[in-house]
Amino acid sequence: MIRRLRSRFALGSGSFSPTLLRTGFPPPPMQNEIRWLVRLCLDLNLINLSQAVAVRTALGDNADLMDFAQQLIDDGYIDDHAVLEKIAGQALTKGKAGPPPNDPFASVPHRPAPAAPSLPPPPRAITGLTAPPVMAGGGGTPPRLPSIPFDMVASMDDATLVASMNTLLRDCARYGASDLHLSAGTRPFLRTQRALKHLANHVLTEADSRRLNTALLAPHQRKIFEEFRDYDYALALDATSRYRVNLMVHKAGISGCYRMVPATIPRLDQLGLRNVEAVRKLLAYHNGLILVTGPVGSGKTTTLAALVAELNSTRQDHIITVEDPIEVVQPAQGCNITQREVGPHTASFASALKGALREDPDVIIIGELRDLETIEMAITASETGHLVIGTMHTSDAATTLNRLLDVFPPSQQAQIRASVAESLRGILCQRLLPATDGSLVLATEFLVANTAVSALIREGKTQGLRNVLETGLREGMSLMENVVFDLYSKGTISGDTARQNISSRMMKAKIT
């Protein structure tokens, strides 16, 4: 639809041609056609001024009508493409006579187009539909690196700043970033496929970072952050744009890290697991303990969300989740799902677990098993007729069990080993490794708690788990080192990556 307008725009008289603008001619002020487009959209209540300012901030004053209209679609502000086509045609005609009498941008200062420090903007394919993002390393034309005029943060009013942050976060998610970092004393940067990319050359001042990182806080959230100097919260811009945010104070000022939460919940068979059916068998239990483990950034949250979604679609139970904060929102399907967040809804994981046991749950999801009281209650709940799924920051099955058991005092060791031996159903350890094609690949170690595993736990001989993992292929088990070596043998990961994730000398010797 907008292609027809673009062809008319390039041939029209009395207007600047976008083609000429991009070949070196001096840029004009924001075109009257765009001012009319925004004015008409505002009058029809299709957008608000903050959204219009956000698009202008993202594109700069040198954008043309087609770029502006496409950005309204891309950002999800307007989804009625037929209406937008009609309005754009009207704006094109009216713009030739001058700006609208009630110019929506009259009070908004001139802002030049933000420069992309690393990647040039690709040619925009103007369509009526939003194209899926092109992830870094995934082939094709790379998307434009997200940016806003960071050097103008001090002069932005509050509404413009909020709109700019909304645009920046959406653009980072569309770009395929996993995290956005805005920290005083350094340039803003994002992380994509484990690599860091700077968004601008401007070093954020203490005042810049404070304004950027507190712009989206509600008054009560701002008060909590100012009191404790650390704050975790979930940010929802709309139904499909969610972020996990951590704010902290360091020597140069405030630092904010914005983790992108996937807009859709993946299915188990989309995660890249080697043993999907074995994992599904664990989810068929109605009691016991399942652990999902891995280092920070290994995809535990995504896997946990997929497990809950699988339960939600295959069972008719009551699921209670305790998270810090709530990241993936799980709509009820077959199950009734109650999601609680540490802070707003409960004082701690342990207190939430106490309450959960009185709420008639069938399944309890614990965002993190991080202290003795929480671990003890999770084991107790798994013994009393509940399926408990939790996460830990450990790298393999043996380390996970040692961490789980060693938090208890020596006087309780025999009892707790017997309890875990009885209640444990399985451990899924995962890592995200850089692939040779620039993407990330999932490597998993999977332990099924069979009779041999239970005996090793009860006797305190967790060092024998390696043999069980190597011989348990029929039950879906896998040893992390074998999985990593297999990925190397297939050419999926490099030799350096394989060596970094393998401890066996004999296996390392086979890597060239």
N, C-alpha and C positions, 0 to 999 in steps of 0.2 A: 504494500500500500504506500509506504513512504518513498519507495523507489520512483513512483510517478512524480511526486513532488520534487524529488531531487533533480530529475531530468528537466523539469520546468524551471527550477531554481537556477540551474547552470546556464540555461538559455535565456532567462528573463532579462529584460532591460531595466535599467534604473536601480539595480541591486548589485552588490559586490558578489562576484562569483567565488564560491568556496575554493574552486581549483586555483584561481589566481591568488587567493589569500594564502594558500599553502605553498606558493612558489616564490615568496619573498616580498610581495607588496606590503606596504605599511598596513597594519590591522586597523579596522574602524572600531568605534565604540560598539557595545553590544547592539546587535541588529534590531531594528524596529519590529521585524517579523517575530523575533523571540519574545519581545516585550508584549506584543499582541497575543501570542500563543499563551503566555502565562496569564495575562489579563483575562482572556476568555475562559481558560481552565479554572481560574479562581472564581469567576462569576458563576460557573456551573458547579462549583464545589467538588471538582474532580481532584484537586490538590489544595494544599495550604501554602502560605508564603514560605514557611520554613523549608518545605520540600523543594520549592522552586529555588530558594537560595542555596540549598544543598547541591542541586544539579548545577547551578551557576558556579558554585565554588569548585566543584569537581572538574568542570570543563573550562572555566575561565571565560573572560569576556570576548574571546576571539572565536567562540564556537558558532556554527551556523545552525539554521533552523532544524535541519535534519538530524544533526548530532544531538541537539537539545531534546527533540521529540523522541529519538531512540533511547536516550538516557532515562526519560520518564518511564519508558517501557521496561528497560533493563533493571531499574531500581524498584520496580513493582508498584510505582505510584499510580499508574493508569494501566488497566488491562483491557479496556474496551477500545480495540484498535480502530474500529470503524468510526467511532466518535472522534478519536484523536486525528484520524485522517481528515475528517470534515473540518475540524478546528484548525489544523495546520494549513489547509487550503484557504480558509478565511483569513488567517493571520498573514499568509503570503500576500494576499490581495490588499488587506488593510495596511500592511507595513509599508507599501509603496507611497502612501500618503503621509506617513510620519508616525511618530509614537502614539500610543493611546493617551487620551486626555488624563486618565488616572493611572500613570505609569507605576506598575507594581515595584519597580526597582529604584524609584526616585530617591528613597532614603537609604539605599544600600550602596556603600562606596564602591568605586571601580576596583576590580581585582584582576590582575593579569592571569593568563592561563598558567597553571602549575606546570613546572618543567619535570619531565620524567628523567631521573638521573641515570638510569641504567638501560632501560629498554625503550625504543621509540614506539609511539602509539601505532598499532596496526591499522590497516584500512578497515573502516567500519562496514560491516555487511548489514545494510539497513533492511530489516525485515519486520514483519508484524509480530514475530515470535521471539522470545528471549532464547538465544542459543545457549547450550550448556557450556560451562566454563572450560577453557583449555588449561589443564593443569601443567605446572612446570615439569618438564621432562617427559610429557606425554605426547609430544609430537605436535605438528601443526604450527600455526602462527602464534607466538606467545602473546598473552593478553597484556594490556597496558599496566605497568607497575602502579599500584595505588598510590595516591598522594593528595595532599591538600596544601594550601599555602601556609606551611608551618611558620614562615618568617613573619606572617601577619596575624598570628594568634593574639598578640597583645592588643591589636586594634579591632578585633572582631567583637561585636556585641554578643550577648548571651545566646540569642536565638540563632545567629549565624554559626556560632561555635558548636551548638548542639547539632545543628543540621550538618555541619562539616564532619563531626565525629560519626554521625549515623552513616554518612556517605562513605567515609573511610573504612569503617568496619564492614559494611556490605561489600565494598570493593575488594577488601582483603579476603573475604570468604569466597568471592567470585574468582579471585586470582588463584585460589588453591592453597592459600597460606594456612598454617596450623596455628600460628601465634602472631600477634602484633605487640611490639614493645614500644612504649613511650616513656622515656626515662630522662630525668634532668641530667645535664652534663654530657649527653651523647646524642648522636643523630637518631631519628626514628628509624626502626627497622622491623622487618618481619622475618619469620622462619617458614621456608617452604622446602619440602623434601629434605629436611635436616639442615639445609644451607641457610645462611643469613644474608639478607639483601637490604641495603639502606634505601629509604624512600626519599631522602632529600639530603642536601649537604648542610642544611641548617642545624646547628647544635641547639637542642632545646635548653632554654634557661630554666631556672627554678620556677619562675612565674609562669612560663609557657607550660611546663609539665603539670603544675598545679591546676591550671585552668583546663587543660585537656583531660586530665584524669579525674577531675571532679565535676566536669560539665554534666555528666549523665547521672549523677547521684541525686537521690531524693534527699530532702533535708534530714530525715532521721538517719540515712546511710552516711551522710557527710559527718554527722555528729559522732557516729560510731567510729568512723575512720580517724577523726581528729583526736578521739579519746585513746584509742588503742594503737594507732599508727600502723596497723596491719588490718586488712579487710579482704575477705573473700565473699563474692556474691555472684549470682547469676543475672545476666543482663539479657532481656528479651526486647528487641526492637519491634518485632511483630511475631506472628505465629510461626514463621519459618527462619527467623534470624535470631539465634541464641548464642550467647558467649559466656564462658566462665572467666571471671575477672579476679585478679589479685592486685591489690594496691599495697604499697609499702613505702616507708621513708628510709632513704639512705643518705650518705654524707653530702651528696649534691642536691638533694631534694626528693621529690616524689617520683616513684617508678610504677608504671602500670603494665601488666601483662594480660592480654586478651586472647584467650583460647577459643578457637572457632568450634562450635558444636555442630555436627552434621545436621542438615535440615531434614533428612530422611533417616529412618532407622533401618540399618542393613539387616538382611536375613543371614542366618548362620552360614548358608552355603555361598554367601558373597564375601565372607571375611578372608578367605584363603586358607582355611583350616584343612589339614591333611586327613582329619578323622572326624568328619561332621556327624556321622551316624553314631559313633562312640560317644560323642558329646550329647547327642539327643537321648541316648540311653540313660545318661546321668540325670537328665531333666525329667525322666519318667518316675524317679523316686519321689516319695511323699515325705521323706524325712532324711536327715543326714546333712553333711557339710560339703560344699563344693567351693574351691578356691580358684580365683583368677589372679595370677600374679605376673609381675614384670616390672622393669624399671620405669621411671617417669618418661612419658612420651611413647610408650610401647603399644598404645591402643586398648588399654584395659577398659576404659569407659565405653568405647564402642562395642567391645565384646560383651561387656555386662549388659548394655542396652539390647544387643541382639539376643542374649539369653532370656531377658525379660520378655522381649517381643515374641520369642518362640513359646514361652509358657503362656503368654497372653492369648496366643492364637490356637493353642492345642489343649488347654485345660480350662476348667471352670472353677477357679479358686479365688481366694482373697490374698492379694500380694501387697505387702507393706515394704516400701523402700525407705532407707535412711541415708541421706546424701549430704555432702558438704562441698558445694551447694548442689541443688537440683540442676542437672545439665540437660539431659534428654527427657522431654515430657512424653509419658507413655499414655496414650488414650486407651480407655477401657474397651476390650473386645470380648473375649470369652471370660476374662477375669475382671474382678473389681480391683483396681489398683489405687492404693493410697500412698502418695509420695510426701515425705517429710524432709525438711531441710534443717540441719544443725544451725542454730542461731535464731531464725525467725519462728521455728516450730517446736524446737526442743533444745535443751541445754547441751546435750552431748550425745554421742553414739550410744553410750551405755544407758543413759536415762531413756532414750528412745526405744532401746531394746526391752527395757523393763515394761514400758507402756505397751509395746507391740504385743507382748505375750498375753496381755489382757484384752486385746482387740480381735481375738479369734482369727489369727492369720493362718494361712496354709503355707505360704512362702514368705521368707524375710530376706530382703536384699540389704546388705551393709556396705556402704560406699568404701569404707576402709577399716580394717582390723588393726588398730594402732596402739592399744594399751591392754593391760592385763584384764581390767574389768570387762571391756568390750569382748575380748577373746573368750573369756570364761563364760559370759552370758551367751555368746554365739554357740559355743560347744554345748551348753546346757539346752539351748533351744533346739539344736539339731538332734538331741537325744530324746526330746519330749514330744516328738511327732510333727516337727516342722522341717521343711527343706530350707536350709540357710545357704545363701551364696554371698561370699565376701571377697574383697581384694586385699592384696598385700604387695609391698614393694620388694619382692625377692626375685632372683634370677633363675632358679631351678627348683625342682621338687624337693630335693634333699634339704636345701637351704630353707625352703618354705616351712617344712616340718620342724626343723631345728629352731627357727625363729618362733614358730607357733608354740612350741613346747617349752623353750628356754625362758619365756617370760614368767613362768610359774616358779615358785620357790622350791628348793630341793624336797621339802616335806610333802609336796603335792605331786611330785614327778610321776610316781608309780600310778597314782589314781588318774592323772590327766592323760597319761599315755594309753591307759586302758580305755578311757572315754573316747579319745581321738581314733584309736584303732577300731572302735566299734562304729563311730559315727561318720568317719571320712568316706566320701564317695569318689572324689577325684580331684586332681590338681591340674590346671591348665596354665602353664608358664609360657609367656610369649615375648618376642622381641621384634622390633621393626628394623630391618636391615636395608642399607642402601643397595639398590639393584644396579646392574651394569647399564640399564637403559635410563638411569636418572630418577626412577621412581623408588618406591619402598616396597619390600616384600616381607610377609609375615613368616616368622620361624617359630614353631611351637614345640614345647615338650609337654607330653600328656601322660599323666599317671592315673591309672584306674585302681582303686583300692580293692584288690582281690584278697584272697586268703593269705598269700605270701606277704603282701604289703602290710596287712594288719598284724601279722606275726612280727615283722621287722620293727614296726612302730611300738608294739607292746614290749618288745625286748630291748628297745633303745638302740637298734642296729641300723640306723638310717643310711649308713655308708653302703649297705647292700642294695639300695634302691636302684643303682645303676644297672646291675645285672637283671633285675626284674623288668626295667624299662627296655633293655635290649632284647629280652626274650618274650615280651608281651605284645608282639606285633599283632597276633590274632585278636587280641582284645582292643586293638586300636591305640596301644601305647606307642610312644616315640621318645627317643632321647634327643635332647637339643643338639648335641654335637653331630649326631648322625643326620639330623635334618639340615643343619648348616652345611655339612659336607655334601649332601645330596644337591643342595641348591648350587654349590660351587661346581659340582660335576656337570650340572645341566647348563652352566654358564650364566646362571641368573644373578650370582654375586661374584665379586672379584676375589682373587686369592688373598689380598690384604684383609678384606672384610671377613673372609672365612677364618684366617689365622687369628684375628682378634676375638673370635667367638668360639674358638676351640681350644681346650686345655690339653688334650691328649697329644703327647709328643709323636706317637706313631701316626696319628691321623694328620698332624701338621706336616710330617715328612712327606706325605703324599701330595701336598699342595705345591704346585710349581709357581 
